[in-house]
Amino acid sequence: MPDLPKELTLPEGFVPPDVPENPVTPKDAATVVLARDSADGLEVFLLRRVMGMAFAGGMTVFPGGGVDRRDADVSNWAGPEPAWWAERFGCDVPLARALVCAAVRETFEESGVLLAGPDGDSVVSDAEPFHGVRQDLVDRKISLAGFLADAGLVLRADLLSPWANWVTPEAEPRRYDTRFFLAALPDGQRADGVTSEAVDADWQRPSEAIADWKHGRRGLLPPTWMTLAELAECTGLSDAMTRERTVDKIIPKVVRDGNVVRVVLPGDPAYAGAAGHLDAGPDDELELE
C-alpha cells in the first residue's frame, strides 16, 4: 500500500471542532471503481460531487452509496455466491449479498452502466433502454431486485472484483463502512454521469487524477487517493482485475498536524498514538484546509 502524502489534508468542515463523545456507527456502503483500457492506458470513471452535499461535497469520487437491504432480494444471480463475497469482505452472508447488489445499483444510478444481462453468460450491450428507471431507483420507488425481475435480467456478480474496505474515521459525523469493488466497463455501454449528486464526470488515468489533485484541480479523500495510487501501478485493466488482493478493513485515524488535520493509517508512526477521534478543548482553535 502506498503511503498517504502529508499534503493530503481533510477539507474544511469535514471534521467538526466538537466531536461527539460516542462515535457514530458506520453505515454499510459500496463503491465501484469503473475502469477501462484506452490508448493511453488504464482509465477510471470519476465524479465530482455537488458542493454543499452533506458528505464529501465538491470532492472527486467513484460511483457509490449506501446499502438498501431490499436489493438483496435479487433472485437471478451469476458469478461468485454471496458466501464467497462474505469471506473476502469479512462480513456475514446477507450483508455480502446486499453489498454486491448495492454496487450494481449505485453503478447504474450514477453512471448508467448496468452490470447485468439476459443470462449468466452475457451483459447488456446498451443500457440506455433501461435508463428510465434510474431515478426511481434513486428515489427508492423500486428496488434493484424488482427492476431486474421486471426486465428479465441476471445480476452479473462475476463482473465485479473485491478491492478494499475503508471505514470513515471515528472523528467524522457521517461514517461509512465502505467496500470497494473494481468493475470493467462492459463492451458497448457508456458511462454518462447523469446524476443529481455530481456536477461533472469524466474518464481519466489514475496518475493524471493524482496530478490534478497535486495542482489543486481535484479534491480527493484518502480512500480515493489510495485507490488511484494503487491502480496507477497496474499495467492495464486485465492486470488490475486479476490481481490477488487481501481485503483488510482499513480504519484510519485523524491527527492534528500543525494547523491542519490529516488522516493516518495503520503502520504510520503517528497512528499508534492517535486518539480514535480529536478531542478539541474549548480553547483549541482547529483550522482545517
N, C-alpha and C positions, 0 to 999 in steps of 0.2 A: 504494500500500500504506500503510495507517495506521501510525503509529508505535506501537511497543510502549510501554505505560506503565511507568515506572520502578518502580512498585509491584508489577509482576508479577515476583516473585522465585521461584526454584525451591524446591520443598518440601524439608523437612529430609530428608537422606539421599539425595536424588536424585543428587547428585554426591559421591562418596566423598572423604574427605580425602587418601587415597593413590591417585592416578590412575595407571593403567598407563602405562609409558613409550611403548608402541606402542598407538595407538588401535585399538579393536575394529572389525572390518569390519562395516558396516551390513548387516542382513538386509532383503531386499525385502519390502514390505508394502503393503497397500491400505486406505484409509479411505474410507467413504462417508457423505457428508452427505445424509441423507434429509430431504426438505423437502416442505412442503405449504402451500397457501393456507388462511387462516382468515379469519373475520370481522374479526379484529384485524390481519391482515397475514401476512407470511411466517413460518412456524414451522419449526423443525428438531427432529429426534429426538435426544435426548441420554440417555446412560447414565452413571450414577455407578459407577465401578469399585469392586470389593470392596477394603476396606482390607487391607493386607498382601500384595497381589499384587506380584510381582517387578518389574513395570513399571507406573508411573502408578497405584499403589494409592490409592483414595479420590478420584481426580480425575474430573472430568466430561469425557466424550469422545464422539466419534461412533463408530458401529459400525466395526470394522476388525480386521485381524490380518495375520499373515504369509502369504506365498505358499506354496501346495502345488503343486509342479510337475505333479502328476497331474491337477490341474484343467484344464490346458491341452489335454487330450485331447478336449475338447468338440468334437463333430462338427457339431452343429446350431447355427448362429450367425447372428444377424440384426443388421444395423447396420454401422457402420464396421469395416473389416477391421483385423486386428492391425497391419498396416503403418501405417495412419493413426494408431493409438494410439502406436506406436513413435516416429513423428515428433513427436507432441505431447509425449510424455514424455521424449524424448531417450534412448531405450534400444533394444536390439535387438528384433526382431520376436517371437521366442519368449518373452522376458520380458514384452513388452507383452500378449501373449495371456494369459499366466499372471496378470498383474495384473488384467485385466478379469474373468477367471474368479474370482480371489480376492475381488474387490469384490462380485460377485454372491453368492458362497458366504458371505462374512462377513456381508453384509446379511441373508441368510436365517437364518444361525445365531443372530445376536444380536438380530434384531428380528422374525423370522418373515415378513418381506416378501420375496417371490420375484420377481425381475426376469427372468421367463421366461414363455413362453406356448405354446399348442398350435401356433402357427406364427409366422412373422416379422412378422405384422400384428396380433397380439393378445397379451394378457397375462392370466394367470390372475386372475380377479376375487376368488377366495377361496383363499388359500394354506394354510388350516388342514388340508385333507385330506392335505397333504404334510408336516405338522409331525412326523410320527412318525420321520422320518429325520434330523431336526436334530441330535440327539445323536450319531448315527452319523457325521455329517459332522464334528462337533466332535472325536470320538474317532478320526477318520481311518480308520474302518472301511469307509467308502465315499468315493469322490471325487465332486466335483461333476459331472464328466463321466459317471460311472457312474449317478448319481442322475437326471440329466436324460435320459439314454438310456433308462433303465428306465421313466421316467414319460412318455416321448414328448414332451418339452418342448424348446423352442428358446430358447437364451440370447439375451436382448434387449440387446445392447451399445448399441443406439441409445437406450436409456432412461437412459444414463449420459452425463455431460459431464465432461471433464477440468477440474480446478480448480487444483491446486497440487502441489508436490513439496517436501517437507520432509525434511531429514536430521538425525538426532539429533547434537548437538554431540560432538566428539571426547572431551570430558571424561567422558562418561557411560559406564558399564559395559555397558549394553544399548543398542545402536544400531540404528536402522531407517532405511531409505531408503524413505519412505512417499509414495505417490502418492495424492492426494486426488481423489475423484470427487464429483460432485453428481448426485442422482437424485430424481425426483419420486415421491411415494407413489402407486402405481397405484390407480385407482378400484376401490373395493370391498375393498381389502386393509386390514389393520390391523396396526400395529406394536405388539408386546406386550412386548418387552424381557425375554422369558423366557430368561435365560442365567445360567449359574453365575458369570459374570465380573462381574455387575452387581448392586447392591443395590436400585436403583430406576431407573426410566426414565420420561421424560415428553417431551411436545412443549412447546416454548417459543419465543417470539420471540427472535431473536438479541440485541436490545438488552436484553431482560429478563434473559437469561442473564448478560450482562456486568454488569448492575446487581447481580445476585445475587453475582457474584464480588467486586464492589466492597464489598459488605456482609458478606463472609466466608461466604456461604451456599453457594458453589461454589468448587472448586479448578480452575483452568484452566492448562494448559500453553500456551506461546506459539503453537504452530500452531493450537490450538483457539480461543484468544482472537482471533487474527488472522482466522481464517475467519469467526467470528461477527461481528467488526467489519466485514468486507467485505460479508457478507450483510445486515447491518443497513442498508447503504446502498442495497439493492435495493428496488424498489417492490413486488415480488411474485415469485411463482415463475417466471413467464414471463420476467421481466427477468433473474433470476438464471441461468436455464437457457440463455438466448440471448446472454449477454454474451461478447464476444470477449476471451479471456484468453491471454496468453503465459505458458506454464508453464515457469518457470526453476527450477533446483534451488536451494533456499534452504538454506545451510549455516550455521546460527548458531554463535556462539562464546559461551562463558561468561566472565564477568568478576566479580572480587570488587569489590563496591561497599560500602565500609564493612565492616559485619559481616554482609552478606547476599551471595548470589550471584544474579546475574540473567543473562538472555540478551541479547545484542546481535546485530543483523542487519547485513548489508551496507548501507552507507550511513550507519550510525550512526558518529559521530566516534570512538567507542571501539573500533570494530571493527578498524580497521587495526592498532592497537597491541595488540590482544588476542592472547594465545597461543591456539593451537589447543586447548589444554587447560590447566587450572590446574596450576601447579607449587607445591604446598604443601610447604614445608620442614618439618623435624621440630619446629621451634619455632613454626610457624604454627598458630594455632587458627582453624579455619574454622567459622564459625557460619552455619547456614542457617535460613531461615524461609519 
